């Protein structure tokens, strides 16, 4: 996707990665939360058991703790 193009908010999903992972087709993700498209979310979840969907409340509470 071009860097200038933004996805509508309802097409973005949060995932949590429990440790660093690499896939030759998808790239690399480090431990932590990531915001991705639905398509990439599904691909990463299928690719590794280290990836799961994160809830809105979970992500919000994590970043509230950083304040």
C-alpha positions in Angstrom: 0.0 0.0 0.0 1.3 3.5 -0.8 2.5 5.3 2.4 0.2 8.2 1.7 -2.9 6.1 1.6 -4.8 5.7 4.9 -7.1 2.9 5.7 -10.5 3.7 7.4 -10.3 3.1 11.1 -12.8 0.2 10.8 -10.3 -1.6 8.6 -7.4 -1.5 11.1 -6.8 -4.2 13.7 -4.5 -4.5 16.6 -2.3 -7.6 17.1 0.0 -8.6 19.9 3.3 -10.4 19.1 4.7 -12.3 22.1 8.2 -12.5 20.6 10.2 -11.5 17.5 9.0 -13.3 14.3 10.0 -13.3 10.7 8.3 -14.5 7.6 10.0 -14.2 4.2 6.7 -13.1 2.6 5.4 -10.8 5.3 8.6 -9.4 6.9 9.5 -9.0 10.6 7.6 -8.1 13.7 9.1 -7.4 17.1 7.4 -8.1 20.4 4.6 -5.8 21.2 1.4 -4.3 19.7 1.0 -3.6 16.0 -1.8 -1.9 14.0 -2.4 -3.7 10.7 -5.0 -4.3 8.0 -7.4 -7.2 8.4 -5.7 -9.1 5.6 -2.3 -8.8 7.3 -3.7 -9.7 10.7 -5.1 -12.9 9.3 -1.8 -13.7 7.5 0.3 -13.1 10.7 -2.1 -15.2 12.9 -1.9 -18.1 10.4 1.9 -17.8 10.2 2.8 -17.9 13.9 1.4 -18.9 17.3 3.2 -15.9 18.7 0.6 -13.6 17.1 -2.9 -13.0 18.4 -5.6 -10.3 17.9 -5.6 -7.7 20.6 -8.7 -6.0 21.9 -9.2 -2.3 21.9 -9.4 -2.2 25.7 -6.1 -4.2 26.0 -4.3 -1.7 23.8 -5.8 1.3 25.5 -4.9 0.0 29.0 -1.3 -0.7 27.9 -0.8 2.8 26.6 -2.7 4.4 29.5 -0.1 2.7 31.8 2.7 4.5 29.9 1.4 8.0 30.7 
